[in-house]
C-alpha cells in the first residue's frame, strides 16, 4: 500500500519536473483555458509513460518546491472530463493528500495517470488546441509531437523504485492516527480498523436535528495512504459504518429564512476488501427545492443590491451583515431553479466576499461552488 504523502515527497526530491511527473501551484478546471492546460499535461504524461504511472502534483511552488497546498477538491467525475476530450483516454485519479503544517482546509492534490499503451489524442478542439493534437513530455515541458518511438522515455524502473520507497509502514500509520486526533481535538473524532489493514479516521462537530445525528466540519482520512476522502466546512453529514464499509451521506441546508431544511446531496461508500484493496462508490441524490419566479426574482435583486453595497464599500446594517453570509446559498437557489444570469452574478461576487473581514460568506461561497460543480457533472 502506497503512502501518498511519502510518494509526493519522493517525487519532489527526484530532481525537477521531468517526463513522468509535473507540479503546479494550482489548476483551474472551471475555466476553459485551465481545463485545456490540465488536459494537455495529462495527455503528454500518458503518452510519454506507456509502461508506468505518471503524476501531476498540485499545490507546490514551481521554483522553490515549497508545499503551499490547495483547497480540497471533491471531484470524482474527473475521469468523465478526460473521457470526453480524448481518444484512448488514460485512467486518471485525483486524490487529496494531507500534509502536516498546512491549514486544516488545505491539501496537496495528486493526479495519478495510469500506464496506457495506446496513444492518447484530443477527440475535439479544446481552447486553442485542435482536434487530433498529440502531446508528449520533453524534459519538463508538455508539447505537441508527431509520434516517434524514440520520443518515449523509459521510466518504468525509476517510477517503480519511487513507488516502492513510498510503501506504508506501521510507524507512518501510527503517526498519522496521532496527527489526525491532535488536529481535531475540538471535534468528535474516531478511528476504525477494517480487515486488520485499513485505518480510517474521521471527525466532525455533532448536531442533533429532528431526532437524527449529523456532523458538520467533517474530515475523513484513510491514514494508510494519507488520502482525505471527504472534507466539508459547512454542510451536514450522516455517518454509518460496519465491519466492511464506511458510509457518509452529505446534506445541503437550503431554503428561505424559516423554511430551511436538509436535502441529501450525495452518498459515498468505501468498501474495504480482504485482499488489501478498497473501492469507492458514489450515489448522487440531490433534488433541490423549487420556487416560483416572483420569489426567485426578489432573492436575486436582494443579492445584487448587497453586492453593489460591497462594491461601493458602503456600510451594512446588522440585518445586511447576516444576509451577506447567506448570499452564496441564495444565489445557488436561483441557479438551481434555472434563473438566467444567476451563476455569473454568483461568480462575480467572489472578490467582494473574499475581501470581508469575516470569512464566513467566502467559505460558504466555496462550498456552494463545490455543490454546483457536483450538480453540473452529475447532470
C-alpha positions as CSV (number, residue, x, y, z in Angstrom):
1,X,0.0,0.0,0.0
2,X,1.5,3.3,-1.1
3,X,1.6,6.3,1.3
4,X,0.7,9.1,-1.0
5,X,2.3,11.8,1.1
6,X,5.6,9.9,1.0
7,X,5.2,9.4,-2.7
8,X,4.8,13.2,-3.3
9,X,7.9,13.8,-1.2
10,X,9.9,11.3,-3.2
11,X,8.6,12.9,-6.5
12,X,9.6,16.4,-5.4
13,X,13.0,15.1,-4.3
14,X,13.6,13.5,-7.7
15,X,15.3,16.4,-9.4
16,X,13.0,18.8,-11.2
17,X,9.8,18.2,-13.3
18,X,10.6,15.5,-15.9
19,X,8.9,13.2,-18.3
20,X,7.0,11.2,-15.6
21,X,5.8,14.0,-13.2
22,X,4.9,17.6,-13.2
23,X,4.0,20.1,-10.5
24,X,1.6,23.0,-10.4
25,X,0.8,25.8,-8.0
26,X,-2.9,25.3,-8.8
27,X,-5.2,24.2,-11.6
28,X,-8.5,25.9,-12.8
29,X,-10.8,23.3,-14.2
30,X,-13.8,25.7,-14.1
31,X,-12.1,27.8,-16.9
32,X,-11.7,26.7,-20.5
33,X,-8.0,27.7,-20.6
34,X,-7.2,26.0,-17.3
35,X,-9.1,22.9,-18.3
36,X,-7.2,22.7,-21.6
37,X,-3.8,23.1,-20.0
38,X,-4.7,20.3,-17.5
39,X,-5.7,18.0,-20.3
40,X,-2.5,18.8,-22.2
41,X,-0.4,17.7,-19.3
42,X,-2.4,14.5,-18.8
43,X,-2.1,13.7,-22.5
44,X,1.7,14.4,-22.5
45,X,2.4,12.4,-19.3
46,X,0.3,9.5,-20.6
47,X,1.9,9.3,-24.0
48,X,5.4,9.6,-22.5
49,X,4.8,6.8,-20.0
50,X,3.1,3.8,-21.7
51,X,4.6,1.3,-19.2
52,X,4.3,3.1,-15.9
53,X,2.2,5.5,-13.8
54,X,2.9,9.2,-14.2
55,X,1.9,12.1,-11.8
56,X,0.8,15.7,-11.5
57,X,1.3,17.3,-8.1
58,X,-0.8,20.3,-7.3
59,X,-0.2,22.9,-4.6
60,X,3.6,23.3,-4.9
61,X,5.5,26.4,-5.8
62,X,7.3,25.8,-9.1
63,X,10.7,27.5,-8.3
64,X,11.2,26.7,-4.6
65,X,9.3,23.4,-4.3
66,X,7.6,24.9,-1.3
67,X,4.4,23.0,-0.4
68,X,1.6,25.6,-0.1
69,X,-1.4,23.4,-0.7
70,X,-4.8,24.0,-2.4
71,X,-8.4,23.7,-1.4
72,X,-9.9,20.2,-1.0
73,X,-11.1,19.3,-4.5
74,X,-14.0,16.9,-4.4
75,X,-14.4,15.8,-8.0
76,X,-14.9,12.1,-8.6
77,X,-16.0,12.9,-12.2
78,X,-12.6,14.0,-13.4
79,X,-12.4,10.8,-15.4
80,X,-15.6,11.9,-17.2
81,X,-13.7,15.1,-18.3
82,X,-10.8,13.0,-19.5
83,X,-13.0,10.6,-21.4
84,X,-15.0,13.4,-23.1
85,X,-11.9,15.0,-24.6
86,X,-9.6,12.1,-25.5
87,X,-9.2,9.3,-27.9
88,X,-7.7,6.4,-25.9
89,X,-8.1,8.2,-22.6
90,X,-5.9,7.0,-19.7
91,X,-7.3,6.2,-16.3
92,X,-6.9,9.3,-14.1
93,X,-7.4,9.6,-10.3
94,X,-7.4,12.9,-8.3
95,X,-6.6,12.5,-4.6
96,X,-6.4,15.0,-1.7
97,X,-3.3,14.3,0.4
98,X,-2.9,15.7,3.9
99,X,0.4,17.4,4.8
100,X,1.3,18.5,8.3
101,X,1.7,22.2,8.7
102,X,-0.9,23.2,6.1
103,X,-4.1,24.9,7.2
104,X,-7.0,22.4,8.0
105,X,-8.8,23.2,4.7
106,X,-5.6,22.8,2.6
107,X,-4.2,19.6,1.0
108,X,-1.9,18.7,-1.8
109,X,-3.6,17.4,-4.9
110,X,-2.1,14.2,-6.5
111,X,-3.2,13.3,-10.0
112,X,-2.2,9.7,-10.9
113,X,-2.2,8.8,-14.6
114,X,-2.2,5.1,-15.1
115,X,0.0,3.4,-17.7
116,X,-1.7,3.4,-21.1
117,X,-0.1,1.5,-24.0
118,X,-2.3,3.3,-26.6
119,X,-1.5,6.8,-27.9
120,X,-3.8,9.5,-26.4
121,X,-5.0,12.4,-28.6
122,X,-7.7,15.1,-28.4
123,X,-11.0,14.0,-29.8
124,X,-12.2,17.6,-30.3
125,X,-11.0,21.1,-30.0
126,X,-10.2,22.4,-26.5
127,X,-9.4,26.1,-26.2
128,X,-6.6,26.7,-28.7
129,X,-5.6,23.0,-29.0
130,X,-7.0,21.5,-32.2
131,X,-8.7,18.1,-32.6
132,X,-6.2,15.2,-33.1
133,X,-3.4,17.0,-31.2
134,X,-1.0,14.6,-29.5
135,X,1.3,15.8,-26.7
136,X,4.4,14.3,-25.2
137,X,6.8,15.4,-22.5
138,X,10.2,16.7,-23.4
139,X,12.1,17.2,-20.1
140,X,9.7,19.4,-18.0
141,X,7.6,20.6,-20.9
142,X,4.4,19.3,-22.4
143,X,4.4,19.9,-26.2
144,X,2.9,18.6,-29.4
145,X,4.9,16.0,-31.4
146,X,4.4,13.7,-34.3
147,X,4.6,10.2,-32.9
148,X,8.1,8.8,-32.9
149,X,9.1,5.8,-30.8
150,X,12.3,7.5,-29.6
151,X,10.4,10.3,-28.0
152,X,9.1,7.9,-25.4
153,X,11.0,7.9,-22.1
154,X,11.5,4.6,-20.5
155,X,10.7,5.4,-16.9
156,X,9.4,2.1,-15.7
157,X,12.3,1.2,-13.4
158,X,12.6,4.7,-12.0
159,X,8.9,5.1,-11.2
160,X,8.7,1.6,-9.7
161,X,11.6,2.5,-7.3
162,X,9.9,5.7,-6.3
163,X,6.7,3.9,-5.6
164,X,8.5,1.2,-3.6
165,X,10.2,3.8,-1.4
166,X,6.7,5.2,-0.7
167,X,5.3,2.0,0.8
168,X,3.4,2.5,4.0
169,X,4.6,1.1,7.4
170,X,3.4,0.8,11.0
171,X,5.2,3.9,12.2
172,X,3.7,6.1,9.4
173,X,0.2,4.7,10.2
174,X,0.5,5.3,14.0
175,X,2.0,8.8,13.4
176,X,-0.9,9.5,11.0
177,X,-3.6,8.5,13.6
178,X,-2.0,10.6,16.3
179,X,-1.6,13.6,14.0
180,X,-5.3,13.3,12.9
181,X,-6.5,13.1,16.5
182,X,-4.4,16.1,17.6
183,X,-5.7,18.2,14.7
184,X,-9.3,17.5,15.7
185,X,-9.3,17.9,19.5
186,X,-12.3,20.2,19.4
187,X,-14.5,17.8,17.5
188,X,-15.9,14.3,18.0
189,X,-13.3,12.1,16.4
190,X,-12.7,8.4,16.0
191,X,-10.8,5.8,14.1
192,X,-11.8,2.4,12.7
193,X,-9.7,-0.6,11.5
194,X,-11.1,-2.5,8.6
195,X,-9.9,-6.1,7.9
196,X,-6.8,-5.6,10.0
197,X,-5.3,-3.5,7.2
198,X,-7.0,-0.2,6.7
199,X,-7.2,2.6,9.3
200,X,-9.8,5.2,8.7
201,X,-10.1,8.4,10.8
202,X,-13.0,10.7,10.9
203,X,-14.0,13.8,12.9
204,X,-16.8,16.4,12.9
205,X,-19.0,18.7,15.0
206,X,-22.0,16.7,16.2
207,X,-25.6,18.1,15.8
208,X,-29.0,16.7,16.7
209,X,-31.7,17.7,14.2
210,X,-35.2,16.3,14.3
211,X,-34.0,13.4,16.4
212,X,-31.2,12.4,13.9
213,X,-27.5,12.7,14.4
214,X,-25.5,14.8,11.9
215,X,-21.9,16.2,11.7
216,X,-20.6,19.4,10.2
217,X,-17.0,20.4,9.5
218,X,-16.4,16.7,8.6
219,X,-12.9,15.4,7.8
220,X,-12.5,11.7,6.7
221,X,-9.0,10.4,6.0
222,X,-7.6,7.0,5.1
223,X,-4.4,7.0,7.2
224,X,-2.6,4.2,5.3
225,X,-2.4,6.4,2.2
226,X,-2.8,9.9,3.7
227,X,-5.8,10.4,1.4
228,X,-8.5,12.8,2.6
229,X,-11.7,11.2,1.2
230,X,-14.1,14.0,2.3
231,X,-13.9,17.5,3.7
232,X,-16.7,20.0,4.3
233,X,-16.6,23.3,6.1
234,X,-20.3,23.9,6.1
235,X,-22.6,21.0,5.0
236,X,-24.1,18.3,7.2
237,X,-23.1,14.6,7.0
238,X,-24.6,11.4,8.4
239,X,-22.1,8.6,9.1
240,X,-22.8,4.8,9.2
241,X,-20.2,2.0,9.3
242,X,-20.0,-1.7,9.6
243,X,-17.1,-4.2,9.6
244,X,-16.8,-4.0,5.8
245,X,-17.9,-0.4,4.8
246,X,-17.9,3.2,5.8
247,X,-20.8,5.3,4.5
248,X,-21.2,9.1,4.6
249,X,-24.2,10.9,3.2
250,X,-23.8,14.6,2.6
251,X,-26.8,17.0,3.1
252,X,-27.2,20.6,2.0
253,X,-29.1,23.1,4.1
254,X,-31.3,25.1,1.7
255,X,-34.4,27.3,1.9
256,X,-35.5,30.8,2.6
257,X,-35.4,32.2,6.2
258,X,-37.5,29.9,8.4
259,X,-38.2,27.3,5.7
260,X,-34.7,25.9,5.5
261,X,-34.3,22.1,5.5
262,X,-31.7,19.5,4.8
263,X,-31.6,18.0,1.3
264,X,-29.5,14.9,0.6
265,X,-26.7,15.6,-1.9
266,X,-24.5,12.6,-2.3
267,X,-23.8,9.2,-0.6
268,X,-20.2,7.9,-0.6
269,X,-19.5,4.3,0.4
270,X,-16.0,3.0,0.9
271,X,-15.9,-0.8,0.6
272,X,-12.9,-2.5,2.1
273,X,-11.9,-5.9,0.8
274,X,-9.8,-8.8,2.3
275,X,-7.3,-8.7,-0.5
276,X,-5.8,-5.3,0.6
277,X,-7.9,-3.2,-1.8
278,X,-10.9,-0.9,-1.4
279,X,-13.5,0.6,-3.7
280,X,-15.2,4.0,-3.5
281,X,-18.8,4.0,-4.7
282,X,-20.9,7.2,-5.0
283,X,-24.6,7.9,-5.5
284,X,-25.9,11.3,-6.4
285,X,-29.2,12.1,-4.6
286,X,-29.8,15.8,-5.0
287,X,-33.3,17.1,-5.7
288,X,-33.2,20.9,-4.9
289,X,-36.2,22.9,-3.8
290,X,-38.2,24.7,-6.5
291,X,-39.6,28.2,-6.1
292,X,-41.9,30.4,-8.1
293,X,-40.4,33.1,-10.4
294,X,-41.5,36.1,-8.3
295,X,-39.8,34.7,-5.2
296,X,-36.6,34.0,-7.1
297,X,-36.6,37.5,-8.6
298,X,-36.8,39.0,-5.1
299,X,-33.9,36.9,-3.9
300,X,-31.9,37.8,-6.9
301,X,-32.5,41.5,-6.6
302,X,-31.6,41.5,-2.9
303,X,-28.4,39.7,-3.5
304,X,-27.4,42.1,-6.3
305,X,-28.2,45.0,-4.0
306,X,-25.9,43.6,-1.3
307,X,-23.0,43.1,-3.8
308,X,-23.5,46.6,-5.0
309,X,-23.1,47.8,-1.4
310,X,-19.9,45.9,-1.0
311,X,-18.6,47.1,-4.4
312,X,-19.2,50.7,-3.4
313,X,-17.7,50.0,0.1
314,X,-20.9,51.3,1.8
315,X,-21.7,50.4,5.4
316,X,-24.0,47.5,6.0
317,X,-26.8,47.2,8.6
318,X,-26.8,44.3,11.1
319,X,-29.5,42.6,9.1
320,X,-27.5,43.0,5.9
321,X,-24.4,41.6,7.5
322,X,-26.4,38.4,8.3
323,X,-27.8,38.4,4.8
324,X,-24.3,38.6,3.3
325,X,-23.4,35.3,4.9
326,X,-26.4,33.6,3.1
327,X,-25.8,35.3,-0.2
328,X,-23.9,32.5,-1.9
329,X,-26.6,30.0,-0.9
330,X,-29.4,32.2,-2.1
331,X,-27.6,32.7,-5.4
332,X,-27.3,28.9,-5.6
333,X,-31.1,28.5,-5.2
334,X,-31.5,30.8,-8.2
335,X,-29.0,28.8,-10.2
336,X,-30.7,25.5,-9.3
337,X,-34.0,27.0,-10.4
338,X,-32.6,27.9,-13.8
339,X,-32.6,31.6,-13.4
340,X,-30.7,33.3,-16.2
341,X,-27.5,35.2,-15.1
342,X,-27.6,33.8,-11.6
343,X,-24.4,31.9,-12.0
344,X,-22.3,34.8,-13.5
345,X,-23.5,37.0,-10.7
346,X,-22.5,34.4,-8.1
347,X,-19.1,34.0,-9.6
348,X,-18.6,37.8,-9.8
349,X,-19.3,38.1,-6.1
350,X,-16.2,36.1,-5.2
351,X,-13.7,39.0,-4.8
352,X,-16.1,41.1,-2.6
353,X,-16.8,38.2,-0.3
354,X,-13.2,37.2,-0.1
355,X,-12.3,40.8,1.0
356,X,-14.6,40.7,4.0
357,X,-13.0,40.6,7.5
358,X,-15.5,37.8,8.4
359,X,-14.6,34.9,6.1
360,X,-18.0,33.0,6.7
361,X,-19.5,34.3,3.4
362,X,-16.4,33.4,1.4
363,X,-16.2,29.9,2.9
364,X,-19.9,29.5,2.1
365,X,-19.1,30.7,-1.5
366,X,-16.5,27.9,-1.9
367,X,-18.9,25.3,-0.6
368,X,-21.7,26.5,-2.9
369,X,-19.3,26.3,-5.9
370,X,-18.4,22.7,-4.9
371,X,-22.1,21.7,-4.8
372,X,-22.8,23.3,-8.1
373,X,-19.8,21.5,-9.7
374,X,-21.2,18.2,-8.4
375,X,-24.7,19.1,-9.9
376,X,-23.1,20.0,-13.2
377,X,-21.1,16.8,-13.6
378,X,-23.9,14.6,-12.5
379,X,-26.3,16.1,-15.0
